[in-house]
Amino acid sequence: MSATKGWRCRIVVQGSPEDEEMIGSPASEGQTVFYTRNFPIVDALGNVTDSEEEVVVKKNGVALATTDYTLEGAVGRITLASPASEGDVLTCSYSYRHTLAYGRSGEVTLEGGLEPLHVLDQRTPKEILEGAVVIRGTLERYFVSRDFIGKLGSLKDEQADFFIYLYPQGEEPGKPYFRVSGVKFSAHSLSIPDPDEVVTEKLEWMGTSIEPGVVS
């Protein structure tokens, strides 16, 4: 066995938001361009796609035909064939997968919530009781695009669930990984430094479970 150096580590975030209100919605009169809050958009195999068949776009709750818009999956851009009207609400259902670009660090914390039970005349615990489990962490990177803040959604409705995959030794077959499920993002911060330093941003998240695995 040997120690692991961080440069091999990969962090992958993926999810499938449903009926998520897009950036640019509600629309202005004549508006045609809207953006998903996360990108790139991927197909069932995890490949970046421009196929309109891979997304469902709705206007005021009614699904549009795939001929009514075009998709640029790499940046999550939806362009309507016919302009929207003032106040139209545009939503999109899609799948997203992103290997963290320019990542600086990531942290996963698992708190078991154990509580020691003490009795009189005994210094050591009589029993250790299980409490509430908390799974949380942070992701930090150099700022490169708007998709980090998009993880918080529109802050109007229930947030979408994501998965975080951590590959401490890279993604080669036989290497270990961890999958955090039910992830929702609770906070985003953008650090504006002195001119000689690099702009960074950080996400805080919570999850419902964590499981180890081996890359096949």
N, C-alpha and C positions, 0 to 999 in steps of 0.2 A: 504494500500500500504506500501511497505517497500523498503529500499535500497537494491542494489544488490552487493554482494561481488564477486570479480573477478574470484575466483577459479572455479566457475560454468561455466564460459564463454567458448564457443567453437567457433573455426574459421575453416571453411571448404573451401577448394579451389578445384574447379573441372573444367574440360574443355574437349574438344574433338579435339585435333590438327589433321590436315589433311596433309598428305604427308610431315611430319616434318622430316628433315634430322636427322639421329640418331648419337649419340656419337660413334665415331669410323669410320665414313664416312667422306671423301672418303676412301675406303678400301686399306689395304696393301695386297700384294700377299699372298694368302692362308688364309686370315683372315676369321673367322667364327662367332665371337662373337661381337654383337653390343648392344647398350643400348638406350632406349627411354630417352628423356630429362626430362620427368616427370614420376612419379610412386607413388603408385601402379596402375596397369592397372585394370579396372573394367568392368563388364558386364552391361547390360541394367538395372539391379536392384541395381547397385552400389556395388556389391560384388567383391572382388579381384578374378581374374580368371587366369588360365593357358591355357585356350582354345584358340587355334590358330584361331578359327572361329571369335573371337572378335576383331581381328586386321587385317589390310591389309598392308603387307610388299611389297615394290617395289624395284627392282634393276634396276637402270638406267631408271626409269619410267615405267617399265613393272611389273605388279603384279605377285608375286610368288604364287604357289599353297600352301595350308596350310600344305601339306606334305613336303614342302621344308625347313621348319624351325620349331623350337620349341620355346615356350614362357614360361618364368618364370615371371608372372605378378607382384609378390610382389616387385621385384627389377627392372622391366622393361627390362629384358634381352632377346634378340633374338639370337638364335644360328642357323646358317645355316647348312643344311644337307650337302651341297657341298661348298667348300671354294670359296670365292670371288676372283676376279682378281684385280690387281693393278688399282686403280683409280675408281673402281665401286662406284656408289652413292647409298646408301641404305636409304630409307625413310619408315616411318610408320604412319598409321592412327589408332588412338586408343582413348579410353575414359579413363579419369583419375579422381580420387576422393581421397582427402586426408584430414583427420582431422589433423590440425596443431600440430605436435609433439613437445613437449617441448617448447611451445610458451611462450614468455615473455610478449609480448604486441602487440596490434594492434590499429591502428588509422584510422578513417574515417573522412575526412574533406569535407564538402559541401560548396562551395563558390557561392553565388547567383549573384555576379558581379553587385550589385546595384550601381547606380551612382546618387548622389544628383544634382539636377538642381537648381542653385541659380540665382536670379535676383538682379539688383541694388536696394539699399535701403531696403533690406530684409535679416535678418540674417538667418532665417530658410529656408530650401529648399522649393522652389515653387512646386517641383515635384520630385518623385523618379522614375528613369528610370531603366528598367531591362537591365542587361548586359549579358555577356557570363557566363554560369554556368560551374564550374570546380568541378569534383568529383575526389578526390585523397586520398591517404593514405599510410600507411606503415604496414609491418608485420615484427616482430622481434622474433627470437627464438634462443635457444642454438643450436649450430651446431650438427646435427646428421647424415646427408647424403647430397648427391650432388643435390637433386631434387630442392632445392630453386633456385640455379643459373640456372637450366634448364628452369625456367619460362621465361627467356629472349630469349629462342630459340637459333638458330644457329647464329643469328645476320646477316644472309645472305638474308633472305626473309622476307615477311610480317609475323608479329607475330600472333600466335593463340589467340583467345579470350577466357577468362576464366570467371568463376563466383566465387564470394566470398560470402559465407553465414556466417553471424555473429549471434550467439546465445548467447546474453548477460546473460541469466538466465538458460542456458542449453537447451537440445533438448527434454525435456518432452512435451507431448501434452498440448496445451493451452499457452505455453510460446511464447513470441514474438521473431521474428527474422528479419533480414534485408538481402536483396539480392542485391548485386552490380553486374550489368551486363556489358558486353563488356569490361572486365578488360584486360589491357595489362600492363606488368611490364617494368618499365623504368630504374631501377638501382638496382644493388646488391652490398652489401658491406659485407666483412668478417672481423671481429675484432679479431686480435691476441693479447691477453692480456698477463699480467705477468703469470708466471708458476702456481701461486696459484689461478688463476681465470679461468672462463669457456669461451671457444671460442663461440662467438655469430655471427649471421649474420642477415642482414636486407634487405628487399625488399621494393622498392618504386613502387607504381602503380597508374594508372589512370583508371577511368571507365566512362561509358556513361549514366548510370541511377542507381537509388537506390530506392528500394521499400520495405515497411514494410509488414510483414505477421505474421501469427500465426501458430505454429506447430500443425499439425493435427494428 
